Amino acid sequence: MKISKYRALDAAKWVASYSIIAVVVLFAIFPLYYVVLLSFSKIPSISNITISSMIPNFSTFTLSAYQAVAASPFFMWLANSLILAFGTVIVAVLVAFIAGVALARLHVPGKKALIISLYILTFFPFTSIVIPVYLGFAHLRLLNNFLGLILIYSSGTAIFGAYMAKIFIDSVPKDYEEAAMVDGESRFRALFTILFRIARPVVVFLALIAFIGAYTDYAVINVLVTHGSLYTLMLGLYHVSATASGSQTFAVNLNIFAAFSILMGLPIIVLYIVFQKYLTQMYSVSGIK
Amino acid sequence: MKRAFSNEISDDNLKRFLTNYLYLLPIIGLVLFIFLYPIAYGVYISFTNFSLQHFFNATLIGFQNYETLFRTGVIYPIILQTLIWTVGSIIPMVLLGMLVATILNQKGFKLKVPIFTVILLPWAFPAFISLLIWVGMWNTNFGIINQFLALLGIAKVNWLFKTVPAWGALIITNLWLSFSYYTTFFLSSMQSVPDEFHESAKVDGANMFQRFSKITWPSIKGAVAFASISGFIYTWNNFYPIYLLTGGGPGTSTYSLTVYSYSQAFSFYNYSLGAALSVVSVIILAIMAVFMLKYTKVLDMIS
């Protein structure tokens, strides 16, 4: 009697679990499914979409939108985006990790006050500092300059990353680096090489956040870059296919916009899939806290 | 002899002490370089009449911009809307993230890896592009959402140009953009709870809810607090969803402080009023954030 009741409850639990997940998966995937379909269509604008265009139809399948993207300087924009994104990953992860180690392991008087003030500085939205940043960068000749962009992209991620790294390292027993120091490694090497390896999940997480921030930025680069040769995919996308601002709908070349979006999104999606096992380990490496 | 020895020690300590600060130098340098001057400048122009008319001859006018905001009362609804936007977004995000993470974390759940991969997609796709896609989907006359609703016999909803539906569209879109992130964060922290804990609780007859509240919750609540507070701050300042979906409209009814400040500065060229709005926004946010950080003890976690 008791066992059958338990079994029924268990079955109900699984039915509920899979139903909820099915709805969530549909919710997650629908907008992307919609873009994929559009990218293989000739649908030029939103007013041509109907419910039936949501069903894949091989007779109207076409690669013309992808050909249009290939005819644009897509690969130059991609190269620029990747330079910026990897530059940001290197700067943001190094700065965040070094700060995280110092906050977790080293005796630094006044660090609490320091942490809180750094944190509050990041409350200013970029939109509120864009004019002074523009004027300052013009003065320092950092307009149309990837270094300036990398520094801006890194700053926000580095602060959030320093806290993430600190919280993670706090949960790693000190024995690891102490053992390394007993083995004759210097304190610096012990802290960095050993902890960097153990903290790989959090490093991967920060690297992804840094990458995506730089790769998908529009607001910052739109203000600080005017040379066409420094355009990234995000600016290129706007250039090629979309006109949208405020609440106005973009009107032109919907299928090209879709194809461009898919090609632009692919590298990030691949990165996420490759590294997803680390993403779910951010908290789990050191075991019980 | 003895004295020299103790000097050596304190020299050594001092050196150590300074070296420890060196580790923090990169982040302090970066933050000061990127944030400090622009912020100081922004605060300064909030006390001037810097605008298109006074582009070359801006003068200090004291608290006039702040008086304009508070005396005319324009800022109060905007503050309320910012709270609706932030709290209205963060609660569903955290709840959905928690629900999905709890389901995926059940022992015996099949297809966890492919499902998790699909759930990551909204986070992995460039948000700016996703928003443009959503703008098209919410479109009143041609949008796919209204077309699906028509199948169910529901009349066209004017999603982006009526206040209540506009909030619904904004919050659902924002939920889509962010729930993957919270799911990942919570799943990761739940996996730090060893399976044996759940097994032994099961043997002791604890049901699902007891296990959640007695085992899972205590070990993830720090992560939840941290994610929620950083999400609160991020959402408060998150500019694109409102700017691209409703542009703050209809009228001014979906402006948040950040978007309103941007519009004042870049649509109406009233830079000083925009700057004053940013300052007010940051002060309110900082007070709330410090309070939340203290109350949830996240401050002890990060410092």
Interface residues (C-beta under 8 A of the other chain):
Chain A: K13 S17 I20 I21 V24 V25 F27 A28 I29 P31 L32 Y34 V35 I46 S47 I49 T50 I51 M54 V91 L94 V95 A96 I98 A99 V101 A102 L103 L106 H107 V108 P109 K111 K112 L114 I115 I116 L118 Y119 I120 L121 T122 F123 F124 P125 F126 T127 S128 I129 I131 P132 V133 L135 G136 L151 I152 S154 S155 A158 I159 F160 A162 Y163 K166 I167 D170 P201 I212 Y215 T216 Y218 A219 M234 L237 A242 A244 S245 G246 S247 T249 F250 L254 F257 S261 M264 G265 I268 I269 L271 Y272 I273 Q276 L279 T280 Q281 M282 Y283 S284 S286 G287 I288 K289
Chain B: F17 N20 Y21 Y23 L24 P26 I27 I28 L30 V31 F33 I34 F35 L36 Y37 P38 I39 Y41 G42 I45 L96 L99 V100 I103 L104 Q106 F109 V113 I115 F116 T117 V118 I119 L120 L121 P122 W123 A124 F125 P126 A127 F128 I129 S130 L132 I133 W134 V135 G136 M137 N139 N141 F142 G143 I144 Q147 F148 L151 L160 F161 W176 F179 S180 T184 F185 L187 S188 S189 Q191 S192 P194 M208 S219 G222 A223 F226 S230 I233 N237 F239 Y240 Y243 L244 L245 T246 G247 G249 T258 S261 Y262 A265 Y271 G274 A275 S278 S281 V282 L285 A286 A289 V290 L299 M301 I302 S303
